[in-house]
Amino acid sequence: ALDVIGNIKTSGNILANGKIDSTSTGRGSLIFKGGIAIAKDLYAGVNVNIVGGITAGSIVPTANNDDSLGATNNQYLNVYANNFVGNFTGNVSGTVSGTAG
C-alpha cells in the first residue's frame, strides 16, 4: 500500500484496476473522503446512485422519446416548473390553462 500525507499531483492519467462495485459511499475501487471537483465531462459505465440532492442545469435524455423521469413504482412526489411542454397521461387536478387534444 502507498500511504501519502499531503498532495499527489500528476501531469498524466491515473488508472485504478480495482473492480469492486460501489454499493455505498465507503465501498468501491476508488473512495474519496472529501469532495470531488471535475473540470471536464464525466462518464459512468452503468448506474449513478446519488445520496442527497442534485443541482443541475439541463437534464437531457440520451435520445428523443427514449428515457423516463421516475418509474411506475418509484415516482416523484412533486414537480416544480414554470412551463410544461408535452403531453399529460392520466388525471389532472387543480388550475389548468391551455388547450386539450
WOWO-V826337 format. One record per backbone hydrogen bond with DSSP energy under -0.5 kcal/mol. NH is the residue of the N-H (numbers start at 0). CO is the residue of the C=O. Records with the same first field share a line. If there is no record, write none. Layout:
NH=CO  CO
//
This chain:
2=0
3=1
5=3
16=14
22=20
23=26
26=23
28=19
37=35
38=36
48=46
49=47
51=49
55=53
59=57
65=62
69=67
70=73
73=70
80=78
95=93
//
